[in-house]
């Protein structure tokens, strides 16, 4: 190999080494954007930021797979960096977030679950494209809005179905793991009529780490299945 070919090889290696870092920074910025969007009347709202990252997490996880990120370290670095956005929001708000780390564990688990789904999509279709991210977006929106959206039209679900849909909502999981009383949030309280429910909130110290564990184990297994799949 001559010196010119060696220089090209080193440049290609350096470019490949930068790709995970740039993808991680881009995914981190997508989460931090929620801190900017949560600003209202000069102050940030941690609840709005938590809602943003709960919706973003599975979608960002799907894009992480498209960017060829592994679960560790880059796949964990991207969503964990969103903690800085939560700290910034909480510092300028009167709203107290009692257990922010459990909330972070929950959104990291959702990020990894989105990545696991995208990884399986890639394995089954033999294609690495943005369709998995579209599916993750639709699923996150549907699960997040299903409990209270019908109530905006004046026809809320039955108490039993409302409780189930609230349990399945990413917004509910992240907010309650962070220690917020999500069912008393004005939009949810009025639309879902949560005063008629007997639902118990998620326990952050259990639900957050469990979601984190399940998410990253699922992502690792999905990568393993993909590697073990026979070639077409």
TAKA-V778547 format. One record per residue. N is the residue number from 1. RES is the residue in one letter. D_FIRST is the distance of its C-alpha to the first C-alpha in Angstrom with 2 decimals. Layout:
# TAKA-V778547
{{N RES D_FIRST} {N RES D_FIRST}}
This chain:
# TAKA-V778547
{{1 X 0.00} {2 X 3.80} {3 X 6.75} {4 X 8.15} {5 X 6.11} {6 X 6.49} {7 X 10.01} {8 X 10.74} {9 X 10.00} {10 X 12.21} {11 X 14.71} {12 X 15.05} {13 X 15.65} {14 X 18.16} {15 X 19.85} {16 X 20.31} {17 X 21.72} {18 X 24.18} {19 X 25.51} {20 X 27.73} {21 X 29.14} {22 X 29.99} {23 X 31.54} {24 X 33.55} {25 X 34.82} {26 X 35.85} {27 X 37.72} {28 X 39.28} {29 X 40.48} {30 X 42.04} {31 X 44.15} {32 X 45.02} {33 X 46.31} {34 X 49.22} {35 X 50.36} {36 X 50.71} {37 X 52.45} {38 X 54.86} {39 X 56.36} {40 X 60.01} {41 X 62.63} {42 X 60.38} {43 X 59.56} {44 X 56.95} {45 X 58.01} {46 X 56.16} {47 X 57.62} {48 X 56.07} {49 X 52.69} {50 X 52.95} {51 X 53.88} {52 X 50.86} {53 X 48.33} {54 X 50.14} {55 X 49.62} {56 X 46.06} {57 X 44.77} {58 X 44.36} {59 X 43.01} {60 X 40.42} {61 X 39.49} {62 X 38.87} {63 X 36.61} {64 X 34.74} {65 X 33.77} {66 X 32.73} {67 X 30.46} {68 X 28.89} {69 X 30.55} {70 X 31.27} {71 X 34.81} {72 X 33.72} {73 X 33.05} {74 X 32.68} {75 X 35.26} {76 X 37.81} {77 X 36.93} {78 X 37.71} {79 X 41.33} {80 X 42.15} {81 X 41.49} {82 X 44.43} {83 X 46.74} {84 X 46.41} {85 X 48.00} {86 X 50.83} {87 X 51.46} {88 X 51.65} {89 X 54.07} {90 X 56.24} {91 X 56.48} {92 X 58.19} {93 X 60.33} {94 X 63.60} {95 X 62.48} {96 X 61.56} {97 X 58.70} {98 X 59.85} {99 X 56.83} {100 X 53.69} {101 X 51.26} {102 X 52.68} {103 X 52.29} {104 X 48.63} {105 X 48.20} {106 X 49.80} {107 X 47.62} {108 X 44.45} {109 X 45.71} {110 X 46.31} {111 X 42.80} {112 X 41.41} {113 X 43.84} {114 X 42.67} {115 X 39.07} {116 X 40.20} {117 X 41.96} {118 X 38.99} {119 X 36.76} {120 X 39.29} {121 X 39.55} {122 X 35.82} {123 X 36.09} {124 X 39.16} {125 X 38.12} {126 X 34.36} {127 X 34.10} {128 X 33.07} {129 X 35.30} {130 X 38.04} {131 X 40.90} {132 X 40.90} {133 X 41.40} {134 X 44.28} {135 X 45.89} {136 X 45.53} {137 X 47.14} {138 X 50.06} {139 X 50.59} {140 X 50.63} {141 X 53.06} {142 X 55.27} {143 X 55.57} {144 X 56.12} {145 X 58.85} {146 X 60.55} {147 X 63.03} {148 X 64.52} {149 X 63.78} {150 X 66.83} {151 X 69.04} {152 X 68.35} {153 X 70.19} {154 X 73.05} {155 X 72.35} {156 X 70.48} {157 X 69.48} {158 X 71.70} {159 X 71.37} {160 X 69.68} {161 X 67.01} {162 X 66.51} {163 X 65.88} {164 X 63.33} {165 X 61.46} {166 X 61.50} {167 X 59.99} {168 X 57.15} {169 X 56.46} {170 X 53.29} {171 X 55.31} {172 X 57.99} {173 X 55.60} {174 X 53.70} {175 X 56.85} {176 X 58.93} {177 X 56.24} {178 X 56.15} {179 X 59.91} {180 X 61.21} {181 X 64.30} {182 X 62.62} {183 X 65.71} {184 X 67.71} {185 X 65.30} {186 X 67.55} {187 X 65.61} {188 X 65.29} {189 X 68.79} {190 X 70.49} {191 X 68.55} {192 X 68.24} {193 X 71.60} {194 X 70.24} {195 X 73.67} {196 X 74.66} {197 X 71.79} {198 X 71.86} {199 X 68.10} {200 X 66.63} {201 X 63.63} {202 X 60.28} {203 X 60.10} {204 X 57.05} {205 X 56.53} {206 X 56.27} {207 X 54.98} {208 X 52.20} {209 X 50.37} {210 X 51.07} {211 X 49.51} {212 X 46.47} {213 X 46.13} {214 X 46.74} {215 X 44.32} {216 X 41.28} {217 X 42.05} {218 X 42.37} {219 X 39.02} {220 X 37.33} {221 X 39.14} {222 X 38.23} {223 X 34.52} {224 X 35.14} {225 X 37.01} {226 X 34.27} {227 X 31.64} {228 X 34.06} {229 X 35.03} {230 X 34.23} {231 X 31.86} {232 X 33.80}}
